[in-house]
């Protein structure tokens, strides 16, 4: 375990990110991808996490601004622009964790953070 990194600190950090996104209302918009509706059970070809923690991340997974679900891609763009803090490091390689994998329970099988899909 990483010193100082707990489920509670991770959840608090992600809730802070989502709160900032909700306040800024800078999520979504346009047609820059990710607009299709996923079939039941997840997107076609998506890697599914067999260890998704619904009690820890369920609220984040289902959070919406208006009627739009917050996309992990939009959160990553906000992080890259410096609008919100970085994600906690992965316990696998100390790089930022894969937001979609841990908060949505699924991710693109070609994800550059696939090492964190544990």
C-alpha positions as CSV (number, residue, x, y, z in Angstrom):
1,X,0.0,0.0,0.0
2,X,1.2,3.5,-0.7
3,X,1.8,5.6,2.4
4,X,-1.0,8.0,2.9
5,X,-3.2,6.6,0.1
6,X,-6.4,5.1,1.4
7,X,-9.8,4.4,-0.1
8,X,-11.1,7.4,1.8
9,X,-8.4,9.8,0.5
10,X,-8.9,8.5,-3.1
11,X,-12.7,8.9,-2.8
12,X,-12.3,12.4,-1.3
13,X,-9.9,13.4,-4.1
14,X,-12.3,12.1,-6.8
15,X,-15.3,13.8,-5.1
16,X,-13.4,17.1,-5.1
17,X,-12.6,16.7,-8.8
18,X,-16.3,16.0,-9.6
19,X,-17.4,18.9,-7.4
20,X,-15.1,21.3,-9.3
21,X,-16.4,19.9,-12.6
22,X,-20.0,20.5,-11.5
23,X,-19.2,24.0,-10.4
24,X,-17.3,24.8,-13.7
25,X,-19.9,23.1,-15.9
26,X,-17.0,22.6,-18.3
27,X,-17.8,19.0,-19.0
28,X,-19.0,17.5,-22.3
29,X,-20.2,19.5,-25.1
30,X,-19.6,19.2,-28.8
31,X,-19.2,15.9,-30.5
32,X,-15.6,15.1,-29.7
33,X,-16.2,11.4,-29.3
34,X,-17.6,9.3,-26.5
35,X,-21.1,10.3,-27.4
36,X,-22.5,6.9,-28.2
37,X,-24.6,5.0,-25.7
38,X,-23.0,1.9,-24.3
39,X,-24.9,-1.4,-24.6
40,X,-26.0,-3.1,-21.4
41,X,-23.0,-4.4,-19.5
42,X,-20.6,-1.8,-21.0
43,X,-19.3,-0.5,-24.3
44,X,-18.6,-2.9,-27.1
45,X,-15.0,-4.0,-26.7
46,X,-14.6,-2.3,-23.4
47,X,-12.4,-4.0,-20.7
48,X,-14.5,-4.7,-17.6
49,X,-13.2,-4.6,-14.1
50,X,-14.2,-7.7,-12.2
51,X,-13.3,-5.8,-9.0
52,X,-15.3,-2.6,-9.4
53,X,-16.1,-1.2,-6.0
54,X,-19.7,0.0,-6.3
55,X,-19.9,1.1,-2.7
56,X,-16.8,3.3,-3.1
57,X,-17.2,4.6,-6.7
58,X,-20.9,4.0,-7.6
59,X,-21.9,7.6,-6.9
60,X,-19.0,8.9,-9.0
61,X,-19.8,6.4,-11.8
62,X,-23.4,7.6,-12.0
63,X,-22.8,11.3,-11.4
64,X,-24.4,13.7,-14.0
65,X,-24.3,17.3,-14.8
66,X,-27.8,18.1,-16.0
67,X,-28.7,14.9,-17.9
68,X,-25.1,14.2,-19.1
69,X,-22.9,11.6,-17.4
70,X,-19.5,13.0,-16.6
71,X,-17.0,11.4,-19.0
72,X,-13.6,10.3,-17.7
73,X,-12.0,11.9,-20.8
74,X,-13.4,15.3,-19.8
75,X,-12.0,14.9,-16.3
76,X,-8.5,14.0,-17.8
77,X,-8.7,17.1,-20.0
78,X,-9.4,19.3,-16.9
79,X,-6.5,17.7,-15.1
80,X,-4.2,18.3,-18.1
81,X,-5.2,22.0,-18.3
82,X,-4.5,22.4,-14.6
83,X,-8.1,23.2,-13.7
84,X,-8.4,20.4,-11.2
85,X,-5.7,18.4,-9.3
86,X,-4.0,15.3,-10.6
87,X,-5.3,11.8,-9.9
88,X,-3.7,9.7,-7.2
89,X,-0.8,7.5,-8.3
90,X,-1.4,3.9,-9.2
91,X,0.0,1.3,-6.8
92,X,1.3,-0.6,-9.9
93,X,3.7,2.0,-11.4
94,X,3.2,5.3,-9.5
95,X,1.8,7.0,-12.6
96,X,-1.7,8.6,-12.3
97,X,-4.4,6.0,-11.9
98,X,-6.8,5.1,-14.8
99,X,-9.9,7.1,-13.9
100,X,-12.3,5.2,-16.1
101,X,-11.2,1.8,-14.8
102,X,-11.5,2.7,-11.1
103,X,-14.5,5.0,-11.2
104,X,-16.6,3.5,-14.1
105,X,-15.5,-0.1,-13.8
106,X,-14.5,-0.3,-17.5
107,X,-12.1,1.2,-19.9
108,X,-10.9,1.1,-23.5
109,X,-8.8,-2.0,-24.1
110,X,-6.2,0.2,-25.8
111,X,-5.9,2.5,-22.8
112,X,-2.4,4.0,-22.2
113,X,-2.9,3.4,-18.5
114,X,-3.9,-0.3,-19.0
115,X,-1.1,-1.3,-16.5
116,X,-3.3,0.2,-13.8
117,X,-6.2,-2.1,-14.8
118,X,-5.8,-4.3,-11.7
